Amino acid sequence: MGKDGRLVRGVVVRRLLAVDQGPGSVSSLHVRVMAEAAGVTVRTVWRCLSEAREGRLEPVPRQDRFTLDDGWWAVLAEAGGNVAALHRRMTAEGASAAVGVPSLGTLHRAVQRDLRAGRVLAVARPARGRVEANRYDQVLADLKLQQPGEGLPVVDAEPHDLPRAAADAKEVAPSRGGVRLFVPGARVVSTAAVAAVVESVGHTVAARGIGCWFGDPGVGKTVAVQQALHLLPSRMPVWRVVVAVKPGLPQIRASLLEALGLPAVSLSHRAQPADRALGEALRRPGVLFLDDAQRLSPALLDYLRLLWDEPGTAAALVLCGAGAERMIARAPAMRSRVLTWHQVPGLEPEQLTETLSMFHAVWEGVEPADVGWADVTVARGNFRTWAKITSHVYALSRRENTTRVDRPLIEQACARLGPYP
C-alpha cells in the first residue's frame, strides 16, 4: 500500500485481529467494510489478515519496479507517446546492461504509472491536421494577410520613432495584440488612463498578486492591459488564456495548459496530474492573463484561487473584462485575495482631439468642435466606437481623395454606425 498504505494496513489489520476471536468471528462483511475504508480490494484485506495471523504485520517490501529514466522519457516524447516504438528502440539499442530490456507490457505499465503520478509527457509530434502557430503566422505573412513580427506599438516617443502608417491601400487593418483597431496606421495612445493601468499592472506583477481590471464595454480595458503587458521586461513571460463562452472546468483547465505550453490533450481530463503540472508551471515568475473574465463562474474562479494558494506560486494573475468585478464578487474566497481593483474609464473629452490625432494621422488638424459633436452624439468616450468612426473617416477621405476632415464627413462616418455604435 506504499508509505501511507502501511499505516492504513496497520489500522485495518489490528482492528480485524481485535475482532478475530476464533474461527468464523471475522465475517466477509467485516472485511468488505474495512476494504472500503482503506480504499483497497477485499482480496487485499483477506491477504493482509492471513499474513497477520501468521505473525507478519508489516508488508513484504516489493521488488524495485522498472521506471523510465529521463533519457528514455525524452525518446518516448519524440515518438509521440508510442510505447511500442519506444520498446523497439530499446530492443535495438539493448537498453542498459544493468536493467535490460523490459517486456512491452511492463513498459506500458511503467508509462501509465508515471503518467498517473503526474509526470508530464511533452509530446513533440504535433497532432494530425494541426499547424504550429509560428508556421501559420508565417503563411499569413506570405499571403500578405498579416505583417510578420508585428507587435503592440507604443506611442510615447517622438513622431519619427513611431511605426510608419500604411501607404499601400491593399494593406489590411492589423490586430494589435488581439485588439482590432479597424484601420491601417492606427496606434495605441498612452493616455492618462492607459498610464494608470500600466502602473497598476506593473505593481500587481511585481507583487505576484491577483488583479482585476474592469469597466464598460469598449472603453479600452484590453488595449490598456495589453499595453501594460507589452511594457513588462522581456524576461517576464506572459501567458494569455482564451476563455470560452460558458466554459466548464475541463475547458478552462485545457486553456490553462495550452497557455502554459503543457500537453492539454493528454492532461485536460486527468484532474490531479493536470493540476500538479499547472502548479509546477506557476512556480515560475510570469503573468497569466485572462481576458473576458466575466465568463468565469464562481466555481471556476475558486479553481483559479486554489491554484494560486499553492505554496511557491510565483506568477501573477491578471483578470480583465466588463463585469468581471461583479462575477468575482460572487466568489468570496477569490474576492478576498484580489490585490488590485482598477476601473478603466472612457476617453477624457478635454484630451480627445489630441488623443485622436495621436491615434491616427487622419485626425490631424480637425476642429475640436467637430470631434466634440461626434463624442457627445455618438461615441460618448467609448474607445471602440472611436476606432470604428476612424475607420469610416479614413475610408471616406481616401475615396474622396481629401485630407481635410470636416463636420459633413464626420457625420457621414457616424451615420454608418447605425443605431448601435
N, C-alpha and C positions, 0 to 999 in steps of 0.2 A: 504493500500500500504506500510505499515511499516514507519519507521522513515524517510527514504529517499523518500518514496512514498507520504508523506504528502506535501512535497514541490512540487512534481510533481502534486499532486491533486490540490493544491492551484493555481498553474500556469494554469492548464487546466481549472479549474472552472472559474477563473477570466477572462480569455480570452474569454470563451464561454459566460459569462454574459455580457461582453462588446459588443458582437455581438447580444445578445438576447434583441432586442428592441420591441418585440411583437410576437404574435403567428406566427409561420412559419419562423421566421427570422433565427433560428438555424436549418440548414438542416442536413440530415444524412451524407452528405459529410463533413461538419464541424466536426461532432462527429467522423467520421472514421479517419480523418486526425489527430485529437488530440489523438485518441486512439493509433494510430501507433507511434506517437511521444512520448507518455508516456509509451508505452510497455504494455498496458492493453487491455482488450476486449472492444468492442463498448458498450456492455451492462453495463459494469462498469462505463463508461463515462456518459451514459444516467442517471444511478442511482445517480452519484455524482452531475450531473446538476440538477436533480429533488430535491435532498436534499438542494442544494444551493438556489434554488428558494424559498424554504421554510424557508431560513434563517440559515441553518446548513452548514457552510463552512468547518468545521473540521469533520473528520470521527469519527464515533462512535467507541470507543475502543472495540476491540474484546475480548471475554472472554478468559481466560487463557487456552491454548491448552494443551493436555496431552503430556508429554515428559517422556522418559525413563531415570531414574537415572543411575549412573554408575554401580550399583549393578545388575540391570536387564539387562543393556547393556552387562555386562560380561556374564550373563546367556545366552543371545542371541548368543554371540560368541561361547560359549561352545556347543550350539545347532546347530552350523554350519550355523547360519543365518536363521534358520527355525522359522518364526514368529508364525506359528501355534503351534509349540512345546512350544514356549515361552508363548503363550496365555494359553495353557493347564497347564503349570507350575504355572502361575499367578492365574489361576482359582482354582487350587488345594490348593495353599497357601493363597488365599484370598487377594493377593496384599497388599496394605496398607489400614488401616482404613480410612485415610483422603481422599485418591484418589479413592479407589475402583478398580474393575477390568474393564478396558475398553472393548469395543467390539473388535472383531477380525479386523473389517475394520478400526476402529480408531487406533488400534495398527499398522496395516500395513501402514497407512498414517503417523504416527509418526516416524516409522523407515525410510520410504522413505524420509521424510522431513529432518531428521538428516543426512542421507547419502548424500543427495544433498547439504547440508550445509558443507560437508567436514568431518563429524565425521567418524573416521576410525573404521571399524568393523574387528578386527583381528580374523578371523575365526579359531578356534582351531582345527577343524576336517580337516585332510588333504583330498585333492581331491582324488576321487576314482581312483585307479590304480597308484598313485604316491607313491614314497618311500622317507622317510626322509633321508637327506644327511648323517647324522651320522650313521643311521642304514645301509645304503648302503655301507659306508666305512667299517663298522664292518664285513659285509658279505664278502667284498673283502679280508679283513684280514683273515677271517676264511678259505677262499679258497686259501690262500697264494698267492693272486694276488696283494696284497698291504701290505706294512708294517704298522701296527697300530701306530698312533701317530707320524708319520714321519714329521719332519719339515725341514726347509731350513738350511742346515749345514753352519757354519761359519768357515772359515779357517783363523783364526788369533791367534790360540792357539798353544800350544806345540803338537807334534805328538801324545802323549799318550792321549790328550784330544779330538782328532778328532774321528768322527764316524768310527767304525770298518768296514773295507772293507768286502764285502760279500765273504764268504768262500764256500758257497753252490752253486754248478753250476746250481741248479734249480732256484735260485733267479733271478728275472727279473729286468731289469733296472728301477729304480724308477723315478717318475716325481717330481721334486723339486719345489714346489710352482707354478705348472702349466708349468714348463720348463722341457722338456725331455732332459736328459743327456746321454741317449743311452747305458750306460754301468754300471754294478754294481760297487759300490765303488767310483764312481765319486763324486767330491766335488766342491763346489763353492769357487773360489780363490779370495781373496781380493787383486786384483791388484791395481795399482795407478788409473786406470780408474774407477774401482769399488768404490774405496775410494772417488774419486771426486764426483761420483753420490750419494754416501751415504751422503756426506756433503751438496750437493745442495738440495737433497730431504729433509734432516733434517731442513735446513733453510726455505724452502718453507712451510713445515708443521708448523713450529713454527710461521711463519708469517701469516698462514692461507690464503695463496695465491694460485695462479694457476701457474703450471709449465709444461713445455713441454720438454721431453727427446727424442731425435731423433738421427738417424744415419743410416748407411747402413744396409740392412737385414743381420741378423746373427752375428752382432758384439757383442751381449750380452747386449742389452738395457734392455730387460725384466728381465734377470738374475740379472743385477746390481740394477734395481729398486726394484725387489723382495727382494734382499738382504737388501737394504736400509729400506724397509718397515718392514722387519723382525727384524731389529735392533731398531725400534722405541720402546718406553716404552709400556709395555703390556697394560697399561690403555688406550692407544690410539687405538681406533678401526680402522680397515682398511676394507673398503667396496669395493670389486672387482666387476666391472661391465663387463659383457660379451657383447661385441659389435658384432652384427651380420654383415653379408655381405650386404651392401647397406640397412641399416635399415631405416625405416620410424619413424616418431615421436611416434606413438603408441608403436612400438617395443623398442625404446630407453627409453621411459617412463616406460614400463614394466620391462626392465632390471634394471633401477634405483630403482624402487620399490622393486624388488626382492632382489637386493644387500643390500638395507637398511632394509630388514626384514618387509616390508609393504605388504599388500594383493594386489599383482599385478593383480590377476584375476578380482577382483571387481573394481579396480580403474584405470586400464591402459587405458580404453576407455572413462573415465569421466575426462575431462581435468582439470577443475577447482578444484574438490576435490583432484585429484591426485597431482596437483601442490602445493596445500596447505599442503597436507601431506608430500610431499618432502621438502618443505620449512621448515616445523616444524622439520623434522628429521635432516636437515642440520644445525640446530641451535646448535647441539651437536658437540663438538670438535671431529674430526676424519679425515680420509683420504679417498677420493673417487678416486679409481684407475681405469682408463680406458686404457687398452692395445689395440693396433691396432686402435688408434685414427684417423689414416688416413682414416678410413672408414666413418667417420662422415662428413656429408655435411655441408656447411656453415650455413644452416638453423638450423641444429641440434646443432652445436657449439653455435649459437646465443641463442638457447633454454637453453643450459647449462649456458651461460653468464647471462641470465635473472634470473635463479635460484640463481646464486652467487651474483647478485646485490640486492637480498632481504636483508633488514636490519636485523641484528642479525645473519647472516650466519657465523658459526664458523668453518666449515670444510674446508680442503684444497683439491684442485683438481689436480691430477697427471695424465697427458696425456702422452702416450708413443706410439711410432710407427715409422716405416720407412716411411718418407714422411709426418709425422704429422705436421711438421713445415710449409710445403707448403700448406696443407689444412687449417691450422689456419690462414695463411696469407691471405686467400680468405675471411675470416670473420673479417673485420677490428675492429669491436667492441670487439670481443673476443681477437684479437691480442694485442690491446692496454692494456688489463687487465692482460696479462701474466707476472708474476713476474720473472720467471726463464726460460731461454732458455739454454739447455745443450745438446751439441752434444757428443755422446758416440763414441770414436774412436775404432779402431781394436786393436788386441793384439800387444804389442811392441816387435819387433824382438829381441832386446837386452835382454829382460827378458823372452823370450819364453820358453827356456829349463827349467828354474826354475819354471815358471808358470805351465808347463805341468806336472812336477814331483809332484807338489802340487795338481794338478787337479786329477791325478790318479797315483797309485803306479807303473803301468806298464811302465811309462816313467822314472823311476829312473835308473840312470846310462847310459842313452842313449847318444850317441855322439851328441854334439851341431851341428856339420856339417850336420848330417843326418836330424835333426829337421829343420835346416835352408833350406835344399834342399826341404823338403816337404812343407815348408811355401812359398818358392819362386815359386815353380812349381804348387802347388795345393791350399793350404789353403789361402795364402795371408792375414794372420792376422785375418781371419774370425773365430770367436769362435765356431759357429755351425759346420763349416767344420771340425775343430779340434776335436770336440766331436764325429763326425762320424768316423774320422780316428782312434781315440782312441778306439771306439767300435770294429772296424775291427782288430786293432792291438791286443786288448785284446782277441778277439775270436781266432785269428791265433796263438797267443802264448799259449793259453790253448789247442788248438788242437794239436800243435806240441810239447807240454809239455816242453816248454823252457821259461826261464826267461830273456833271452838276446834279446833285440830288436835292430836289425841291419838294414842296408840300404835295403837289399832284402826284409825283412819282411815289412818294411815301404812302399816300392814300391808296394808290393803285396796288402797291405791295401789300398793305394791310388788308385790303379787300379780298386778297387771295387766301387769307387765313380762314375765311368763313366764320360761322358762329362759334367755333371752338378754337380760339387762338392758343 
